[in-house]
Each structure stands twice: as structure tokens, then as C-alpha cells.
Amino acid sequence: MPTEANAALVEEIFNAGVTVARDEAGLLPLEDDSSVGIAFPGTRYGIRAACEGYADGVNWLAFNGSPTQADVAAARGLAQRVDVMIVFTRDVDFDPAQADLVNALPPDKTVVVALQSVYDLLAFPEISTYVLTYSPLDPALDAACAALFGAIAPSTRAAVDLDQPPTQ
């Protein structure tokens, strides 16, 4: 069973890992008066649990693990009604339908949070704001939400070159 000290160390490590790799539109941290939509894989309800304590009135959209055209249309509709749209992705290389969803959104008001592969960005290079967690684990969700809403100051320097995925 983890001790309180261990839990604090885990939180510190994950908070230090969150990176705002790109914020060309100056969307982060989210403004208190901004209307926000958050789209996330429906299998990852921990995202909602991690973020919902930071702001009232967030518009939530859970999409299929592999987004359908109906999910894409719902996300596009939500993005039209909010100031900032946030989309959580995970390993887009293995599920290109996530890229279809992200690429259907306005790039200047969309924040992508990559939960595992830092190279998801290559599937949507026009996105103005890109956040890395380096992990899909629950502590990474907590850290990502804290960074999005300004509760922690994220790093702004990625640990890898995002323009060049490693060769295998």
C-alpha cells in the first residue's frame, strides 16, 4: 500500500512530466470565463473525474475508442459552441480515426492532450496547442488537468524531438 510520501512523490513526478509542447494560440492556461468542451475516449472516464473539479460548466463528450463519423460530427458541433475545445488522444498511429476527429476541429481553438505517444502531433500538424503527458496512467490525467486549468506550471520543453519519430 502506498504511503502518503510515496503518493506525493508520484504526483510530483507526473506533474513535472506534463509538457505544453506548443501553444501558438495562447489557449493555456484556460481562462476562468472561457467556455470549454472536452472530448475523450469513452473508456477513460478518469479524465472527467480528473478535470471536472477545476471548472463548472465544462461540456463533456465521450467518444468511442475509435471515433465514428457520428463522434466526429458531435465533436465538431461542440467545438462550434465553446471557446476552447480539448481532445484527449492515445496512440493515434494505432487508431487513425482519432486524427479524423481532431482534424475536423478548428485548429486555432483546439488543445490536444496526448496520453501516451508524444508523436500523435504528426497526425494533426495544424493544431495550435499540444500537451504531452508521456503516460496514460491516472496520475498523468490529474497532472494534465492541473496544467490545463493553471493549477500547476507545466514544462514547455519536450523530452524528445516531436518532428522526428524514432526509427525502428
Steps between C-alpha positions, in 0.01 A plus 500: 500500500649836401587737777406865501862589418498261204174647372646851523810389309289337226298821466818708482649277229188505283455876547861554390439289190207696357628707211332769294694431182310756296262783587500724195151633571571577867216279620669382820442523781128510436332827594237487774239654273571273199239248398670164468418174324692185585489196272653179628501127428193358672708225655695762697247654739788578733559802276167647600562420866843668482384818326149570622608652831678787327210672326124506498308471179749293300327334206598132490506268200600138538583344163543138400849360544522530124292808419215452253379761253220575749766567767685729260179690422417531872851632575479749214162621628631537853806691376268752332332573836808546719800732521752218547475135398721243671549150357683220677671253264692181547726338241348647185728281287299201615164675456499756219131576562618715792686715247180534297326637808779745588544616140127579478537763773615862471879482552524847656272413792578132551731358765617142452620308805705195395468234767772270382674546168664839479489464121120528469570857389628373164142402413369856548784747440266801475385475862605814686526353849652164591555353846701189584457271799734216392263260676139379497502428875255674735763725663577635151133590457505693827816683395367581153180648640694700758715644220203576273322696770810675635534317833859404411756653268586240237830461327529657156784284376427157358735219591518389136505652152133501402575549132694177466357178641763240579576243234449140587 
